[in-house]
Amino acid sequence: MATFIGVLVFFVGLLASIALHELGHMIPAKKFGVRVSEYFVGFGPRVWSRVRGETEYGVKAIPLGGYVRIVGMIPPADRVKPVKVRGWAGNVIADARDAAVEEIEPGEDHRAFYHLTWWKKVIVMMGGPLVNLVLAVVLFTTVLTTVGSPAPSLTIASVTPCIPAVGSVECTADDPASPAAAAGLEAGDTIVSVDGVEAQDWAQATAIIAAAPGETMPLVVERDGEPVELSFTAGERERAVYDDAGDVVLDEAGDPVTETVGYLGVVSEYTAQTQPITAGVGLTWDYLVATVEVVATLPAHLWDVTQAALGLEERSADSIMGIVGVGQVAGEIASADVEGYGPAQKIGDMLMLLGGLNLALFVFNMIPLVPLDGGHVASALWQAIKNGWARLRSRATPAPVDVARMMPLAYGVFGLLLLMGLVLIVADIVAPVQLL
């Protein structure tokens, strides 16, 4: 039951994101005087609709998207250069143009989308993706400032019994006892001060220890509500040096540069800690960069997913997922029964998942190919370039960019998107991603 409720709640959130995305297109279009004839969430047969003013609002049976019908996105034949393409592509162009012209009410050609200036077209077409971007920032910020995110605390989760050899995490009989074990530290202890310095957080406490290899220093911990004074001698351990970008520093021979640091031998207990309000923007940027990298290498990811669907390889935890896979993850979050993972953490993870999906919608929609929003933005920017070039040469304003010529490409892109969706659905069913 918990799984069903979790999936249901997630899909309601997804549909709300889609509805807001379409509002991001519709509101500026109406503001600029363009007629919007339909606003629907979902595809397929109508489930419910109602006409308000000149727009029909409604819900359709297949909740996998939505659309707004903006009238006059394709200019009529007499406003553009003649199309010389023949055959199937020529028919597609002609049919798309005829359908667009038929939508224009008598006497309302001036309200057609193609009449808008290039910057107004950009605003209309960017409106939807920008809504998704803002939603991602809002969702991430809400979770980080209320529920928080897992971070190392000053409480010790476990004590490492030895100083393991370089490159190893396992203890052997030959490894010396760790300073923590020798000092009598126990799981559940909370560090109060290190070397006489009050501990503010885990990073600060461990930095003090790392900077003093081989030195003996006092350590105060809280155990069962009482302060306990201990002393330890920091062990010496080699570790790689990292630069400001987080990459390992290499020497002239290409080998990692190492340094000797102090070692205590404890593992921190991770707890949910609230973050400052700016953390949501920072996390959005990090996720945005990662999402762009995934989209840029989408063919390779799809190949891996296809291999997993055919049983030729294991599906990795960082694999791309379709709507079925995302729904499965939402169900796993809702039904998870793990100590310390309560309703607040589940709601937070669900909102983070929804925020990530909104960010993916933003990036994907900005691909400069029709029928995606980015394709229409690209055509508007091309119009701006044409207009600017004409002004420099003191020529008349050129004809509108003929979006109809892109329709054969749009059909191809749509076909690829449909194929990708089917592959992901099959893979999500036969080789689902396991996250929990």
Beta strands, then each sheet from edge to edge (+ up, - down):
strand 1: 36-52
strand 2: 55-70
strand 3: 149-159
strand 4: 190-194
strand 5: 197-198
strand 6: 216-223
strand 7: 226-233
strand 8: 235-240
strand 9: 258-263
strand 10: 266-273
sheet 1: 1+ 2-
sheet 2: 3+ 10-
sheet 3: 5+ 4- 6+ 7-
sheet 4: 8+ 9-
end
